[in-house]
Amino acid sequence: MTLAPQAPAGIDRNESRSNTPSPGTLVEQFEYGLDAPICLTWELTYACNLSCVHCLSSSGRRDPNELSTAEAKELIDTFERMQIFYVNIGGGEPTVRPDFWELLDYAVEHHVGVKFSTNGFRITPERAAKLAATDYVDVQISLDGATAEVNDPIRGAGTYDAALRAMANMQAAGMRDFKMSVVCTRHNIGQLDEFKAIADTYGAQLRLTRLRPSGRGADVWDDLHPLPEQQRELYDWLVANGDRVLTGDSFFHLSAFGDALPGLNLCGAGRVVCLVDPVGDVYACPFAIHDRFKAGNVGQEGGFRAVWQDAPLFAELRNPQTGGACTSCSAFDACRGGCMAAKFFTGLPLDGPDPECVKGNAEQTLAADRSAKPSPSQDHSHKGKVRNAPVPLTLLPRRPASACDESPLAGMSSMPKV
């Protein structure tokens, strides 16, 4: 895969590439973008048999305009020609799409690696055996609590047992190093060791990811995102265990605490990653499904390749970023301003600090009126009752004191345990 800085208007791409100064570090190189994403997320369907309270795509109901089987296969052909390293298939729940297994086989036959995320309800012993015998496939089982008491209020009744049953089926089929994926919330940060133990029990690899305020996650963000002292607890745990735990660069904002965490520690939106949604719309970031970050559609002239290589939005993101107010912070080189999606959906400026800035630099803005903060462009949530509907946990009645630059635990000693 070759580096491909975006050419200014009217300049040949090859000429632009040859005249672009060669950056030094891998992060600096990736900032200019690549000819093809290293990986992309493909939300195959918005249909889902669950209604998780933090679903970043507000999934539930199928979009009637989702790509057909033939159109999906054409897209896989494009991925093969572009030599995309792998595709992370999600949803919704991808296994509820009738042609999911057909598309999975087609991707493998065309040398496109697939990692798909699932709630596990449909990972039967027979399906697990098929997956274990298939090359270029990885599976990610979602679990957001090390106990049913923590998991089920977020993901729905019976989802804890379903996830463990799916992992047991995978283990029995002989599949190793599949992933157990955890969205970190203030209710499960204290269970990190237990999550690691569960993953080890089933021969899985633990993957931790950040709660984002997008989709339905925006509705529960203020109540579920980890508290300041829990951010420090998570950072310390990742420093001690990060070489054996995947994060997908979810927590590079925590690097401001000290040493950088394992990984690129870079927002890869439009540079090395992107998202294709069920109807073929292409977004810069899997966590920013909003018109502001839509770059095009795979059905337009030139298809996905043209969107990735020529979309004005991606050219904008591949330009050197100023960092805004964050450049004056001593930790900017470590955290690089944090997550674009988290800032956008909490109403913060994109060149400002992350809403979970460990230096507390976003607190004043967050305390102001944010009634005009962006709303999700789409909502596919179930309109009626869902069989496994979650019942939200009882949340803290008040917010903690602000953490200061010198002590991330300031004002926390009197807070109740969560």
C-alpha positions as CSV (number, residue, x, y, z in Angstrom):
1,M,0.0,0.0,0.0
2,T,1.5,3.3,-1.0
3,L,1.3,6.7,0.6
4,A,-1.1,9.1,-1.2
5,P,-1.3,12.7,-0.1
6,Q,-4.4,14.4,-1.4
7,A,-3.5,16.6,-4.4
8,P,-4.7,20.2,-4.5
9,A,-7.3,21.1,-7.1
10,G,-5.9,21.1,-10.6
11,I,-2.7,19.3,-9.7
12,D,-2.0,15.7,-10.9
13,R,-2.1,13.2,-8.0
14,N,1.2,11.6,-9.0
15,E,3.0,14.9,-9.3
16,S,1.6,16.0,-5.9
17,R,2.8,12.7,-4.4
18,S,6.3,13.2,-5.7
19,N,6.5,16.8,-4.5
20,T,5.2,16.1,-1.0
21,P,8.0,16.2,1.6
22,S,8.6,12.7,3.1
23,P,7.4,12.8,6.7
24,G,9.4,10.9,9.3
25,T,7.2,8.9,11.7
26,L,4.6,6.4,10.7
27,V,1.9,8.7,12.3
28,E,3.1,11.6,10.2
29,Q,2.9,9.5,7.1
30,F,-0.6,8.3,7.9
31,E,-1.8,11.9,8.4
32,Y,-1.5,12.4,4.6
33,G,-3.8,9.5,3.9
34,L,-3.3,6.3,1.9
35,D,-4.3,5.0,-1.5
36,A,-6.7,2.7,0.3
37,P,-7.8,2.5,3.9
38,I,-5.9,0.0,6.1
39,C,-9.3,-1.2,7.2
40,L,-12.9,0.1,6.9
41,T,-16.0,-0.5,8.8
42,W,-19.0,-1.7,6.8
43,E,-22.3,-1.5,8.5
44,L,-24.0,-4.2,6.5
45,T,-27.5,-3.6,7.9
46,Y,-29.2,-1.4,10.5
47,A,-31.5,-4.3,11.4
48,C,-30.8,-5.7,14.9
49,N,-32.5,-8.0,17.3
50,L,-31.4,-5.9,20.3
51,S,-31.7,-2.2,21.3
52,C,-28.5,-1.4,23.2
53,V,-28.7,2.0,24.9
54,H,-25.4,3.2,23.6
55,C,-25.7,2.0,20.0
56,L,-23.6,4.4,18.0
57,S,-25.7,3.9,14.8
58,S,-29.1,3.9,16.4
59,S,-29.8,0.5,14.9
60,G,-32.9,-1.6,15.1
61,R,-34.9,-1.4,11.9
62,R,-33.6,-2.4,8.4
63,D,-33.2,0.4,5.9
64,P,-35.3,-0.5,2.8
65,N,-32.6,0.9,0.6
66,E,-29.7,-1.1,1.9
67,L,-27.4,-2.5,-0.7
68,S,-28.6,-5.6,-2.5
69,T,-26.6,-8.8,-2.5
70,A,-25.3,-8.1,-6.0
71,E,-24.3,-4.5,-5.0
72,A,-22.6,-5.8,-1.9
73,K,-20.6,-8.2,-4.0
74,E,-19.6,-5.5,-6.4
75,L,-18.3,-3.5,-3.4
76,I,-16.3,-6.5,-2.2
77,D,-14.8,-6.7,-5.7
78,T,-13.6,-3.1,-5.2
79,F,-12.1,-3.9,-1.9
80,E,-10.2,-6.7,-3.5
81,R,-8.9,-4.5,-6.3
82,M,-7.8,-1.8,-3.8
83,Q,-6.1,-4.4,-1.6
84,I,-7.8,-3.3,1.6
85,F,-6.3,-5.2,4.4
86,Y,-9.5,-6.2,6.0
87,V,-13.1,-5.1,6.5
88,N,-14.8,-4.8,9.9
89,I,-18.4,-5.7,9.3
90,G,-21.0,-4.5,11.8
91,G,-24.5,-3.1,12.0
92,G,-27.0,-3.5,13.5
93,E,-26.5,-7.2,13.9
94,P,-24.9,-8.4,10.6
95,T,-26.0,-12.0,11.1
96,V,-29.7,-11.1,10.8
97,R,-29.2,-10.1,7.2
98,P,-30.3,-13.2,5.2
99,D,-27.3,-13.1,2.8
100,F,-24.7,-12.5,5.5
101,W,-23.1,-15.9,5.3
102,E,-23.1,-15.8,1.5
103,L,-21.4,-12.4,1.5
104,L,-18.9,-13.7,4.1
105,D,-17.9,-16.6,1.8
106,Y,-17.7,-14.3,-1.2
107,A,-15.3,-12.0,0.7
108,V,-13.1,-14.9,1.7
109,E,-13.1,-16.2,-1.9
110,H,-11.9,-12.8,-3.1
111,H,-9.1,-12.5,-0.5
112,V,-10.8,-9.8,1.6
113,G,-10.2,-10.4,5.2
114,V,-13.3,-10.0,7.4
115,K,-13.8,-9.2,11.0
116,F,-17.4,-9.1,12.1
117,S,-19.0,-7.9,15.3
118,T,-22.0,-9.8,16.7
119,N,-24.0,-10.1,19.9
120,G,-23.6,-13.8,19.6
121,F,-27.2,-14.9,19.6
122,R,-26.8,-16.6,16.2
123,I,-23.3,-18.2,16.8
124,T,-24.6,-21.7,17.1
125,P,-22.2,-24.7,17.4
126,E,-22.7,-25.3,13.7
127,R,-21.9,-21.7,12.7
128,A,-18.9,-21.7,15.1
129,A,-17.5,-24.8,13.4
130,K,-17.9,-23.1,10.0
131,L,-16.1,-20.0,11.2
132,A,-13.3,-21.9,12.8
133,A,-12.7,-23.7,9.5
134,T,-12.7,-20.5,7.4
135,D,-9.5,-18.5,6.6
136,Y,-9.4,-14.7,6.7
137,V,-12.2,-14.4,9.2
138,D,-12.2,-13.0,12.7
139,V,-15.1,-12.7,15.1
140,Q,-15.8,-10.1,17.7
141,I,-18.4,-10.9,20.5
142,S,-19.8,-7.9,22.3
143,L,-20.0,-7.9,26.1
144,D,-20.3,-4.8,28.2
145,G,-20.3,-6.2,31.7
146,A,-18.3,-8.9,33.4
147,T,-21.5,-9.8,35.1
148,A,-25.1,-10.0,33.9
149,E,-26.0,-7.3,36.4
150,V,-23.8,-4.8,34.7
151,N,-24.1,-6.0,31.1
152,D,-27.8,-6.7,30.6
153,P,-29.1,-3.2,31.6
154,I,-27.0,-1.8,28.8
155,R,-27.4,-4.5,26.1
156,G,-30.6,-6.2,27.1
157,A,-32.0,-9.1,29.0
158,G,-30.2,-12.4,28.3
159,T,-27.4,-10.8,26.3
160,Y,-24.7,-11.8,28.9
161,D,-25.6,-15.4,28.7
162,A,-25.8,-15.3,24.9
163,A,-22.3,-13.8,24.6
164,L,-20.8,-16.4,26.9
165,R,-22.6,-19.2,25.1
166,A,-21.3,-17.9,21.7
167,M,-17.7,-17.8,23.1
168,A,-18.1,-21.3,24.4
169,N,-19.2,-22.5,21.0
170,M,-16.3,-20.7,19.4
171,Q,-13.9,-22.3,21.8
172,A,-15.4,-25.8,21.4
173,A,-15.1,-25.4,17.6
174,G,-11.3,-24.8,18.0
175,M,-11.3,-21.1,17.0
176,R,-8.6,-19.2,18.9
177,D,-7.9,-15.5,19.4
178,F,-11.4,-14.3,18.4
179,K,-12.2,-11.1,20.1
180,M,-14.3,-10.2,23.1
181,S,-15.2,-6.5,22.7
182,V,-16.1,-4.3,25.6
183,V,-17.4,-0.7,25.5
184,C,-16.0,1.0,28.6
185,T,-18.6,2.7,30.8
186,R,-18.5,4.0,34.3
187,H,-20.2,0.8,35.5
188,N,-17.7,-1.6,34.1
189,I,-14.3,0.2,34.5
190,G,-13.9,-1.6,37.8
191,Q,-14.3,-5.0,36.1
192,L,-11.2,-4.8,33.8
193,D,-9.5,-7.7,35.4
194,E,-12.6,-9.8,35.3
195,F,-13.1,-9.0,31.6
196,K,-9.5,-10.2,31.0
197,A,-10.2,-13.4,33.0
198,I,-13.4,-14.1,31.0
199,A,-11.5,-13.7,27.7
200,D,-8.7,-15.9,28.8
201,T,-11.2,-18.6,29.9
202,Y,-12.6,-18.9,26.4
203,G,-9.3,-18.4,24.5
204,A,-10.3,-15.0,23.3
205,Q,-8.4,-11.7,23.0
206,L,-9.9,-8.8,25.0
207,R,-10.7,-5.6,23.0
208,L,-11.6,-2.4,24.9
209,T,-13.3,0.4,23.1
210,R,-14.4,3.9,24.1
211,L,-18.0,4.9,24.6
212,R,-18.9,7.6,22.0
213,P,-21.7,10.1,22.2
214,S,-23.0,9.2,18.8
215,G,-26.3,7.5,17.8
216,R,-28.2,6.5,21.0
217,G,-24.9,6.9,22.8
218,A,-25.5,10.6,22.7
219,D,-28.6,10.1,24.9
220,V,-26.7,8.3,27.6
221,W,-23.2,9.9,27.3
222,D,-23.6,12.2,30.3
223,D,-24.6,9.3,32.5
224,L,-22.4,6.5,31.2
225,H,-19.0,7.8,30.1
226,P,-16.3,7.1,32.7
227,L,-15.7,9.5,35.5
228,P,-12.3,11.4,35.7
229,E,-10.8,9.1,38.2
230,Q,-11.9,6.1,36.2
231,Q,-10.1,7.6,33.2
232,R,-6.9,7.4,35.2
233,E,-7.8,3.9,36.4
234,L,-8.3,2.8,32.8
235,Y,-5.0,4.4,31.6
236,D,-3.0,2.7,34.4
237,W,-4.6,-0.6,33.6
238,L,-3.8,-0.2,29.8
239,V,-0.2,0.7,30.6
240,A,0.1,-2.5,32.6
241,N,-1.8,-4.7,30.2
242,G,-1.9,-3.0,26.9
243,D,0.5,-5.3,25.1
244,R,-2.1,-8.1,25.6
245,V,-5.2,-6.0,25.0
246,L,-6.5,-4.4,21.8
247,T,-8.0,-0.9,21.8
248,G,-8.2,0.2,18.2
249,D,-6.7,3.5,19.2
250,S,-9.8,4.3,21.1
251,F,-8.0,5.9,24.0
252,F,-5.3,8.0,22.6
253,H,-6.7,11.0,24.5
254,L,-5.5,9.3,27.7
255,S,-1.9,9.5,26.6
256,A,-1.9,13.0,28.1
257,F,-1.5,11.3,31.5
258,G,2.1,10.3,30.6
259,D,3.5,7.7,28.2
260,A,1.7,7.0,24.9
261,L,-0.5,3.9,24.9
262,P,0.3,1.1,22.4
263,G,-1.0,1.9,18.9
264,L,-0.9,4.8,16.4
265,N,-2.5,7.3,18.9
266,L,-4.0,9.1,15.9
267,C,-7.5,10.0,14.7
268,G,-7.5,8.0,11.4
269,A,-10.8,9.4,10.1
270,G,-10.5,9.8,6.3
271,R,-6.8,9.0,6.5
272,V,-6.6,5.3,7.2
273,V,-10.2,4.3,8.1
274,C,-13.7,5.2,7.0
275,L,-17.2,3.7,7.2
276,V,-19.6,2.4,4.5
277,D,-23.2,2.3,5.8
278,P,-26.0,-0.1,4.7
279,V,-27.1,2.1,1.8
280,G,-23.6,2.7,0.5
281,D,-23.0,6.2,2.0
282,V,-19.3,6.7,2.9
283,Y,-18.4,8.5,6.2
284,A,-15.0,9.6,7.4
285,C,-15.4,7.9,10.8
286,P,-17.3,4.8,12.1
287,F,-18.3,6.9,15.1
288,A,-19.5,10.0,13.2
289,I,-22.5,8.8,11.1
290,H,-23.7,12.3,10.4
291,D,-24.2,14.4,7.2
292,R,-21.2,16.6,8.3
293,F,-18.9,13.7,7.8
294,K,-20.5,12.1,4.7
295,A,-18.0,12.0,1.8
296,G,-20.1,10.3,-0.9
297,N,-21.8,7.1,-1.9
298,V,-20.4,3.9,-3.5
299,G,-23.0,4.2,-6.2
300,Q,-21.6,7.4,-7.6
301,E,-19.3,7.5,-10.7
302,G,-16.0,5.9,-9.8
303,G,-17.5,4.0,-6.9
304,F,-15.8,3.7,-3.5
305,R,-12.4,4.2,-4.9
306,A,-13.3,7.7,-6.2
307,V,-14.9,8.6,-2.9
308,W,-11.8,7.5,-0.9
309,Q,-9.3,9.1,-3.2
310,D,-11.1,12.3,-4.4
311,A,-13.8,13.4,-1.9
312,P,-13.3,17.0,-0.8
313,L,-14.1,16.0,2.8
314,F,-11.2,13.5,2.9
315,A,-8.9,16.1,1.3
316,E,-9.8,18.4,4.1
317,L,-9.0,15.8,6.8
318,R,-5.7,14.9,5.1
319,N,-4.4,18.5,5.3
320,P,-2.1,19.3,8.2
321,Q,-4.3,19.9,11.3
322,T,-3.7,23.0,13.4
323,G,-5.0,21.6,16.7
324,G,-6.6,24.9,17.6
325,A,-6.5,25.8,21.3
326,C,-5.0,22.4,22.1
327,T,-1.6,23.3,20.6
328,S,-0.8,25.4,23.6
329,C,-1.2,22.4,25.9
330,S,1.9,20.5,27.0
331,A,0.2,17.2,26.2
332,F,-0.9,18.0,22.6
333,D,1.8,15.8,21.0
334,A,0.6,12.9,23.1
335,C,-3.2,13.1,22.7
336,R,-3.4,15.3,19.5
337,G,-6.7,16.9,20.6
338,G,-8.6,13.6,21.1
339,C,-11.6,12.2,19.2
340,M,-13.3,14.1,16.4
341,A,-16.6,12.3,16.8
342,A,-16.7,12.8,20.6
343,K,-16.1,16.5,20.2
344,F,-18.7,16.9,17.5
345,F,-21.6,15.1,19.2
346,T,-21.0,16.9,22.5
347,G,-21.2,20.3,20.8
348,L,-17.4,21.1,21.1
349,P,-15.4,22.7,18.3
350,L,-13.4,20.2,16.2
351,D,-10.2,22.1,16.9
352,G,-10.8,22.1,20.6
353,P,-10.2,19.7,23.4
354,D,-11.7,16.2,23.7
355,P,-14.8,16.2,26.1
356,E,-12.9,13.7,28.3
357,C,-9.7,15.8,28.2
358,V,-7.7,14.5,31.2
359,K,-6.4,18.0,31.8
360,G,-9.9,19.3,32.3
361,N,-9.6,21.8,29.3
362,A,-13.1,21.0,28.0
363,E,-15.0,21.4,31.3
364,Q,-15.8,25.1,31.0
365,T,-17.3,24.6,27.5
366,L,-19.2,21.4,28.5
367,A,-20.7,23.3,31.4
368,A,-22.2,25.9,29.1
369,D,-25.5,25.6,27.3
370,R,-25.1,22.8,24.6
371,S,-28.7,22.6,23.6
372,A,-27.7,23.3,20.0
373,K,-25.3,20.3,19.9
374,P,-25.8,18.2,16.7
375,S,-28.3,15.4,16.6
376,P,-27.7,12.1,14.7
377,S,-28.7,12.5,11.1
378,Q,-30.5,9.1,11.1
379,D,-32.4,7.0,13.7
380,H,-33.2,3.3,12.9
381,S,-34.2,2.5,16.5
382,H,-37.1,0.1,17.0
383,K,-40.4,1.8,17.3
384,G,-42.1,-0.9,19.4
385,K,-41.1,-3.2,22.2
386,V,-38.0,-5.3,21.8
387,R,-37.8,-8.8,23.3
388,N,-34.4,-8.2,24.9
389,A,-34.9,-4.5,25.6
390,P,-32.4,-3.1,28.2
391,V,-33.5,-1.5,31.4
392,P,-31.0,1.3,32.2
393,L,-29.0,1.3,35.4
394,T,-29.7,3.7,38.2
395,L,-27.2,6.5,37.7
396,L,-25.4,9.0,39.9
397,P,-27.6,11.9,41.0
398,R,-24.8,14.5,40.7
399,R,-21.5,15.0,38.8
400,P,-18.1,14.9,40.5
401,A,-15.8,17.9,41.1
402,S,-13.6,18.8,38.2
403,A,-10.2,17.1,38.0
404,C,-7.3,19.6,37.8
405,D,-4.0,19.4,36.0
406,E,-2.0,18.3,39.0
407,S,-4.3,15.7,40.4
408,P,-6.8,13.8,38.3
409,L,-8.4,12.5,41.5
410,A,-9.2,16.0,42.9
411,G,-12.5,16.1,44.7
412,M,-13.2,12.4,44.2
413,S,-12.5,11.1,47.7
414,S,-16.1,11.7,48.9
415,M,-17.8,10.3,45.8
416,P,-19.7,7.0,46.2
417,K,-18.4,3.9,44.4
418,V,-20.1,3.1,41.1
